[in-house]
Amino acid sequence: MTPKTKKFFVLDTNVILHDSACLHQFKEHDVVIPITVIEELDKFKKGNESLNFQARHFLKELDKISADGIFNGGIPIGKNKGNLLIKLDQKFHTDLKPHFEHEKPDHKILNCAYCLAKENPDRQITLVTKDVNLRVKSKAVHLIAEDYTTDHVKDISTIYKGYRFEENVSKEVIHQLCHNPAGIPLKSFKSRSRFQPNEFVVARNKDMSAIGFVDPADMMIKHITKINASSIKPRNVEQTFALHALMNENIRLVTVSGKAGTGKTLLALAAALEQRENYKQIFLSRPIIALSNKDLGYLPGGVDEKVGPYMQPLYDNLGVIQDRNIETIERRGKKFQKMLDDEKLVIAPLAYIRGRSLVDTYFIVDEAQNLTPHEVKTIITRAGENTKMVFTGDIFQIDHPYLDIYSNGLSYLIDKMQSQKIYTHIFLEKGERSALAELASDLL
């Protein structure tokens, strides 16, 4: 490989906090870590949030592969990979000095990449950062800058919905679907795309319709009927599909996506409570996105006061299910409070599951679009025997400062898992919270 084709990739701190294994994603090219990044990672070492674990994991990896040459010519990252170099702070380049605040970490990283480019005119230098502002600043000084896209979903327009509508299906096929317990073969429908395991189907013509799903055991399409859970009734066909997936014991991983008001969290919680006898514990959680990537320790008050506002939407959905129950208000309250007191029902932030093996648990992660792909992987690998995992969220409504529709963990999970036999996904399109909420979601 000639010097002109071998590149330098300079990493920002947020890339490492997004994926602590990022060093291994740049093929044969060299990776440069500015010393400022190491200093910033040091601030994230302590704590139980995901960012803290990412920082610690990366620093351990750095220590494992480091040697005396890491500051000079660098050291090989691994077989068929480039070298790893750590660059010390340099005086601000005269081209940048008048325009940037010298003590700001972002500007030190920018200066490192800029000086490296000036020192190596025969090499392409690329600054890799998830910070849009830093990418703009980099391009303003004619330095190449890119987002970290290793775990991006390539084409969001083709992302899996989990169901399909088959039009102009003959009455004979619909009748067979409804009355043959063994199901009907996939070739009964003239679909252009391949059916996936656990995919749902609406077969219809102008006079009649039926719904079914692809049973992964024999890849036959089998009829399903509308079911209720914890007195929650599905209001549309998408919700019917979602409840079927959430109640199916053979499906161990479910993702449910959709805009606000489509019933994602409510359906997941209702299904979990309906099946509470099948599991030792129901665990509800959601990521906590604090300002400037600071963890809970920066927020005022004790643990309950810190966590309470983030967990309130889960309690709100629990309240809806209580109101639907046929028991008296007093009995409803005592019933759910006892589950909370006995830890049969646990509502807590995701940091609380670190290091745990989740056995015999119905585990629901709400707002999963605010997780990185690495965080999603970490959570799923906690699953033990008889554990079902459900991820809900809206991939178009992201609060995390460094994630988008292509790079968030929920999009990544849907894209990677769609052909697996123990997984299914449902996209909820129709809002059911209220006519006003639906109108606002569509028009504002």
C-alpha positions in Angstrom: 0.0 0.0 0.0 1.4 3.4 -1.0 1.5 6.3 1.5 -1.2 8.1 -0.6 -3.7 5.3 -0.1 -3.1 4.6 3.6 -5.0 7.1 5.7 -4.9 8.7 9.1 -8.1 8.7 11.1 -8.1 11.1 14.1 -10.8 10.1 16.6 -12.9 12.4 18.8 -13.9 11.4 22.3 -17.6 10.9 21.4 -16.7 8.2 18.9 -15.0 6.1 21.6 -17.9 6.7 24.0 -20.3 5.5 21.2 -18.3 2.4 20.5 -15.3 1.4 22.7 -14.3 -1.2 20.1 -13.9 1.4 17.4 -10.1 1.0 17.1 -10.7 -2.2 15.1 -13.0 -0.6 12.5 -10.6 1.2 10.3 -9.1 -1.7 8.4 -5.5 -1.2 7.3 -5.4 2.6 8.1 -3.7 4.3 11.0 -5.7 5.6 13.9 -4.6 8.7 15.9 -5.8 9.5 19.4 -5.1 13.0 20.5 -3.9 13.2 24.1 -6.9 15.5 24.8 -9.2 12.6 24.1 -7.4 10.5 26.7 -7.8 13.4 29.2 -11.5 13.6 28.4 -12.0 9.9 28.8 -10.4 10.1 32.3 -13.4 12.2 33.4 -15.7 9.4 32.4 -13.9 6.6 34.1 -16.0 6.6 37.3 -19.7 5.8 37.4 -22.2 3.2 36.4 -23.7 4.8 33.2 -23.0 3.4 29.8 -20.5 6.2 29.0 -18.4 5.2 32.0 -18.2 1.6 30.9 -17.3 2.6 27.4 -14.5 4.8 28.6 -13.1 2.1 30.9 -13.3 -0.6 28.3 -11.4 1.6 25.7 -8.7 2.6 28.2 -8.2 -1.1 29.1 -8.0 -2.0 25.4 -5.5 0.9 24.9 -3.3 -0.4 27.7 -3.4 -3.9 26.4 -2.0 -3.0 23.0 0.2 -0.1 23.9 4.0 -0.1 23.9 6.9 2.4 24.0 6.3 3.3 20.4 2.7 4.4 20.8 3.7 8.1 20.9 6.1 8.0 18.0 5.7 5.7 15.0 2.8 3.9 16.7 2.1 0.2 17.3 0.1 -2.3 15.2 -3.5 -2.6 16.3 -3.8 -6.1 15.0 -3.3 -8.4 12.0 -4.1 -6.7 8.7 -4.8 -3.4 10.6 -3.0 -0.1 10.8 -1.0 1.5 13.6 -2.3 3.2 16.7 -0.7 6.5 17.6 -1.2 8.9 20.4 -0.4 12.6 19.7 0.6 15.0 22.3 -0.8 18.6 22.3 0.9 21.0 19.9 1.0 24.7 19.7 -1.9 26.0 17.8 -1.2 26.2 14.1 -0.9 29.8 12.9 -3.8 29.1 10.5 -6.1 28.3 13.4 -4.8 30.4 16.2 -6.8 33.6 15.5 -10.1 31.8 15.0 -10.5 29.2 17.8 -10.5 29.2 21.6 -7.3 27.4 22.5 -8.3 25.7 25.7 -11.5 24.1 24.3 -11.0 20.3 24.0 -12.8 20.2 20.5 -10.4 22.8 19.2 -7.3 20.9 20.6 -8.5 17.8 18.7 -9.1 19.9 15.6 -5.6 21.4 15.9 -4.1 18.0 16.3 -5.7 16.8 13.0 -4.8 20.0 11.2 -1.1 19.9 12.3 -1.0 16.2 11.3 -2.3 17.1 7.8 0.4 19.8 7.4 3.1 17.4 8.5 1.9 14.6 6.2 0.9 16.2 2.9 1.0 12.8 1.1 -1.5 11.2 3.5 -5.3 11.7 3.7 -6.2 12.9 7.2 -9.8 12.4 8.3 -11.3 13.7 11.6 -13.9 11.2 12.8 -16.5 12.8 15.2 -20.2 12.5 16.0 -20.3 16.2 16.8 -21.9 18.0 13.9 -20.4 21.4 14.9 -16.9 20.0 15.0 -17.4 18.5 11.5 -18.5 21.9 10.2 -15.5 23.6 11.8 -13.2 21.0 10.3 -14.5 21.5 6.9 -14.2 25.2 7.3 -10.5 24.9 7.5 -10.4 22.4 4.6 -9.9 19.3 6.7 -11.9 16.2 5.9 -14.4 15.2 8.6 -16.8 12.3 8.8 -19.3 10.8 11.2 -18.6 7.3 12.6 -20.8 5.2 10.4 -19.6 1.6 11.0 -22.9 0.7 12.8 -25.2 2.8 10.6 -28.3 1.4 8.9 -27.7 2.1 5.2 -31.2 2.7 3.9 -33.8 3.7 6.4 -36.6 3.8 3.7 -36.4 0.0 3.4 -36.3 -0.8 7.1 -38.3 -3.9 8.1 -41.9 -3.2 9.2 -42.7 -6.7 10.4 -45.9 -7.2 8.4 -47.2 -6.9 4.8 -50.5 -6.5 3.0 -51.3 -9.0 0.3 -54.0 -7.6 -2.0 -56.5 -9.3 -4.3 -56.1 -12.6 -2.6 -58.6 -15.2 -3.7 -61.5 -16.2 -1.4 -60.2 -19.8 -1.5 -56.8 -18.8 -0.1 -58.4 -16.6 2.6 -60.8 -19.4 3.6 -58.0 -21.9 3.8 -55.9 -19.6 6.0 -58.8 -19.2 8.4 -59.8 -22.8 8.6 -56.6 -24.9 8.2 -54.7 -25.2 11.5 -51.6 -26.4 9.6 -51.5 -23.1 7.7 -50.9 -22.3 4.1 -47.6 -22.3 2.1 -45.8 -19.0 1.3 -46.3 -19.6 -2.4 -50.0 -19.0 -1.8 -49.1 -15.3 -2.2 -47.4 -13.8 -5.2 -45.0 -11.7 -3.2 -42.0 -10.1 -4.8 -40.0 -10.1 -1.6 -39.0 -13.0 0.7 -41.1 -13.7 3.8 -39.3 -13.5 7.1 -39.8 -15.8 10.1 -42.6 -14.4 12.4 -43.6 -11.8 9.8 -47.3 -10.9 9.9 -49.6 -10.9 6.9 -52.9 -9.3 6.0 -54.6 -11.2 3.2 -57.5 -9.4 1.7 -59.7 -8.7 -1.3 -62.6 -6.3 -1.7 -65.0 -8.7 0.1 -63.0 -10.3 2.9 -59.7 -10.5 4.8 -57.8 -12.6 7.3 -54.5 -12.2 9.2 -51.7 -14.6 9.9 -48.0 -14.9 10.6 -45.1 -16.9 9.3 -44.5 -19.7 11.8 -40.7 -20.2 11.8 -41.1 -23.9 12.8 -42.3 -24.9 9.3 -42.4 -21.5 7.5 -46.2 -21.9 6.9 -48.6 -18.9 7.3 -51.0 -19.6 10.1 -54.1 -17.8 11.1 -54.2 -15.6 14.2 -57.1 -13.9 16.0 -57.3 -10.7 18.1 -56.3 -11.2 21.7 -56.5 -8.9 24.8 -53.9 -8.5 27.6 -54.5 -7.1 31.0 -57.8 -5.7 29.8 -56.1 -3.8 27.0 -57.7 -4.4 23.6 -55.9 -3.8 20.4 -57.5 -1.0 18.4 -56.0 -1.8 15.0 -54.4 -4.6 13.1 -50.8 -3.4 13.9 -51.6 -3.5 17.6 -53.1 -7.0 17.1 -49.8 -8.1 15.6 -47.8 -6.5 18.4 -49.8 -8.2 21.1 -49.4 -11.5 19.4 -45.6 -11.1 19.2 -45.4 -9.9 22.8 -47.5 -12.8 24.1 -45.8 -15.5 21.9 -43.5 -17.5 24.2 -41.4 -18.8 21.2 -40.4 -15.2 20.3 -37.7 -14.1 22.8 -36.8 -10.7 21.3 -39.4 -8.2 20.1 -39.0 -4.6 18.8 -41.9 -2.3 18.6 -41.4 1.1 16.9 -43.8 3.9 16.1 -44.5 7.6 16.8 -45.9 8.9 20.1 -49.4 7.7 20.9 -49.3 4.4 18.9 -49.4 2.3 22.1 -45.9 0.8 22.1 -45.1 0.9 25.8 -48.7 0.3 26.9 -49.0 -2.9 24.8 -45.6 -4.2 26.1 -46.5 -3.6 29.7 -49.9 -5.1 29.3 -48.5 -8.2 27.7 -45.9 -8.5 30.5 -48.5 -8.2 33.2 -50.8 -10.7 31.5 -47.9 -13.2 31.6 -46.5 -12.4 35.0 -47.1 -15.9 36.3 -44.6 -17.2 33.6 -41.8 -15.0 34.9 -40.2 -14.3 38.2 -39.8 -10.6 37.4 -41.0 -7.9 35.1 -38.3 -5.3 34.6 -39.1 -1.9 33.0 -36.4 0.5 32.1 -35.4 3.3 29.8 -32.1 5.2 29.1 -31.5 8.4 30.9 -30.3 11.1 28.5 -28.9 14.0 30.6 -27.4 17.2 29.3 -23.9 17.2 28.0 -23.6 13.5 28.5 -23.4 13.9 32.3 -24.6 11.0 34.4 -27.1 11.0 37.2 -24.5 12.2 39.7 -24.8 15.7 38.3 -28.5 15.9 39.0 -29.8 17.2 42.4 -31.3 15.0 45.1 -31.2 11.4 46.0 -31.5 8.4 43.7 -35.3 8.4 43.6 -35.5 12.1 42.9 -32.9 11.8 40.1 -34.6 8.8 38.5 -38.2 9.6 39.1 -38.9 12.1 36.3 -37.3 9.8 33.7 -39.3 6.7 34.9 -42.7 8.6 35.2 -43.9 7.7 31.7 -43.7 4.0 32.7 -45.8 4.6 35.8 -48.3 6.5 33.6 -48.7 3.5 31.4 -49.1 1.3 34.5 -51.9 3.7 35.6 -53.7 3.2 32.4 -53.7 -0.6 32.8 -54.9 -0.2 36.4 -57.9 1.9 35.2 -58.8 -0.8 32.7 -58.9 -3.5 35.3 -62.3 -4.7 36.6 -61.3 -4.6 40.2 -62.0 -1.7 42.5 -59.6 1.3 42.6 -58.4 0.3 46.1 -57.7 -3.3 45.1 -56.0 -2.2 41.9 -53.6 0.1 43.9 -52.7 -2.6 46.5 -52.2 -5.2 43.8 -49.6 -3.2 41.8 -48.0 -1.7 44.9 -47.4 -5.3 46.2 -45.7 -6.2 43.0 -43.5 -3.2 43.3 -42.7 -3.9 47.0 -42.0 -7.6 46.3 -39.8 -6.6 43.3 -42.0 -8.7 41.0 -42.3 -5.5 39.0 -39.2 -3.3 38.9 -39.0 0.1 37.3 -35.4 1.3 37.2 -32.7 2.9 34.9 -30.7 0.7 32.6 -27.5 1.2 34.6 -29.0 -1.0 37.3 -28.7 -4.1 35.1 -24.9 -3.8 34.6 -23.2 -7.1 35.4 -26.4 -8.9 36.0 -27.7 -12.1 34.3 -31.4 -11.6 33.7 -33.0 -15.0 34.3 -36.7 -15.7 34.1 -37.5 -12.0 33.3 -39.8 -10.2 31.0 -37.6 -7.2 30.2 -38.9 -4.0 28.6 -36.6 -1.2 27.4 -38.6 1.9 26.5 -37.2 4.8 24.4 -34.6 2.4 22.9 -33.8 4.8 20.0 -31.7 6.7 22.6 -29.3 3.7 22.9 -26.2 3.1 20.9 -25.9 -0.2 19.0 -23.2 -1.3 21.5 -25.5 -0.6 24.4 -28.3 -2.7 22.8 -25.8 -5.5 22.3 -24.7 -5.3 26.0 -28.3 -5.4 27.2 -29.3 -8.4 25.1 -26.2 -10.4 26.1 -27.6 -10.1 29.7 -30.5 -12.4 28.8 -30.5 -15.7 30.6 -32.9 -18.7 30.5 -36.6 -18.0 30.0 -36.0 -14.2 29.5 -37.9 -12.2 26.9 -36.6 -8.8 25.8 -38.8 -6.1 24.3 -37.4 -2.8 22.9 -39.8 0.0 22.1 -39.2 3.4 20.7 -39.5 5.9 17.9 -36.5 6.0 15.5 -37.6 9.4 14.2 -37.6 11.0 17.7 -34.1 10.9 19.2 -32.9 12.9 22.2 -29.3 11.6 22.3 -26.9 14.3 21.1 -24.8 11.9 19.0 -27.4 9.5 17.5 -29.6 9.8 14.5 -32.1 7.7 12.6 -29.3 5.7 11.0 -27.0 5.2 14.0 -29.3 4.5 16.9 -29.5 1.1 18.5 -33.1 0.4 17.7 -32.7 1.0 14.0 -29.6 -1.2 14.1 -31.3 -4.0 16.0 -34.3 -4.1 13.6 -32.0 -4.1 10.6 -29.7 -6.9 11.8 -32.2 -9.2 13.5 -35.1 -9.4 11.0 -34.4 -12.9 9.6 -34.0 -14.6 13.0 -36.5 -17.2 14.2 -36.8 -16.0 17.8 -37.2 -12.3 16.8 -40.0 -10.2 15.4 -40.6 -6.5 14.8 -43.8 -4.5 14.5 -44.0 -0.9 13.2 -47.1 0.9 14.7 -48.2 3.5 12.3 -51.7 4.6 13.5 -51.8 6.8 16.6 -54.5 5.7 19.2 -53.9 8.1 22.1 -56.5 10.7 20.9 -57.6 12.4 17.7 -55.7 15.6 19.0 -52.5 13.7 19.6 -52.7 12.1 16.2 -53.3 15.4 14.5 -50.4 17.1 16.3 -48.0 14.2 15.5 -48.9 14.3 11.8 -49.0 18.1 11.2 -46.7 19.8 13.7 
